[in-house]
Each structure stands twice: as C-alpha cells, then as structure tokens.
Amino acid sequence: MASYKIEIKKSATKEIEDLPSVILKRVVSHIQKLANDPRPLGCKKLSGEEKYRIRIGNYRILYEINDEIVTVYVVKVAHRKEVYRML
C-alpha cells in the first residue's frame, strides 16, 4: 500500500499550534500515522460529508481522504464542543 501525503489546512495548523502541550504530542502522532493508514481503527465517517473523524480524548481531528491522488487533508483540529461548528 502506498504511503499517503499529509496536507494540513492553514487554519488547522493554527489550531494545532494552540493546543495544550499534552494533547499536541498525541495529535501530531495521530496525524503522522494517517500517512500509513488513513482509515485507522476507531475512525468514523461523518454522515452527509466526505470527511472522517478521529477521537483523541476530548479533541477531534477532521480530515478528508483522496484515494486517487493518495492524499489526506486535515481540515480541523479542535475540542469536541467546537469541532463541528462552521464546517
């Protein structure tokens, strides 16, 4: 299986930088793992959208997968209370 390219939206990069340091390491680790397995155990497809979600404690990573160009596009990283607003 080919390794996926990880692209992170500019706004998601800022959200990652603003995370507490304890969560930051876990989030970055999970994002890096998406390159080898874009649909890991525990990921969920969001209904009505072509996005997936990974849970990390109270935080969520929302991302899109494009299998044709082998790319994972991280769209949003936020606390579970805020992550689904304004998508």
C-alpha positions in Angstrom: 0.0 0.0 0.0 1.3 3.4 -0.9 2.0 6.0 1.8 -0.4 8.9 1.8 0.7 12.5 1.6 -0.5 14.6 4.6 -1.7 18.1 3.9 -2.9 20.4 6.7 -5.2 23.4 6.1 -3.7 26.7 7.2 -6.4 27.2 9.8 -5.9 23.6 11.2 -2.2 24.4 11.6 -3.0 27.3 13.8 -5.5 25.2 15.8 -2.8 22.5 16.3 -0.3 25.2 17.5 -2.8 26.5 20.0 -3.4 23.0 21.6 -2.2 22.3 25.2 1.2 20.6 25.0 0.0 17.3 26.4 -2.6 16.9 23.7 -0.3 18.4 21.0 2.0 15.4 21.0 -0.8 13.0 20.7 -2.5 14.9 17.9 0.7 15.2 15.9 1.4 11.5 16.4 -2.1 10.5 15.1 -1.8 12.8 12.1 1.6 11.2 11.2 0.1 7.7 11.4 -2.6 8.7 8.9 0.1 8.6 6.2 0.3 4.8 6.5 -3.4 4.1 7.4 -5.9 6.8 6.5 -8.8 4.8 8.0 -7.4 3.5 11.3 -9.4 1.5 13.8 -11.8 3.9 15.6 -12.1 6.5 12.8 -15.7 7.4 11.8 -17.1 8.7 8.5 -19.2 11.8 9.1 -22.7 11.5 7.8 -23.5 13.7 4.8 -19.9 14.6 4.2 -16.8 13.1 2.7 -14.9 13.7 6.0 -13.6 11.3 8.7 -13.0 11.9 12.4 -10.5 10.6 14.9 -11.0 11.0 18.6 -8.2 11.9 20.9 -9.6 12.4 24.4 -11.8 15.4 24.2 -10.3 16.6 20.9 -11.1 15.6 17.3 -9.2 15.6 14.1 -11.4 16.0 11.0 -9.9 15.1 7.6 -10.7 14.2 4.1 -9.1 11.3 2.1 -8.5 11.4 -1.6 -7.5 7.9 -2.8 -6.9 9.0 -6.4 -4.0 11.3 -5.6 -3.1 9.4 -2.3 -3.6 12.4 0.0 -5.0 13.0 3.5 -6.2 16.6 4.0 -6.5 17.7 7.7 -9.4 20.2 7.8 -9.9 20.9 11.5 -8.5 20.1 14.9 -10.5 21.2 17.9 -12.2 20.4 21.2 -15.3 18.2 20.8 -17.6 21.1 21.7 -16.3 23.3 18.9 -15.1 21.0 16.2 -18.4 20.5 14.3 -19.3 24.2 14.3 -19.0 26.1 11.0 -18.0 23.2 8.8 
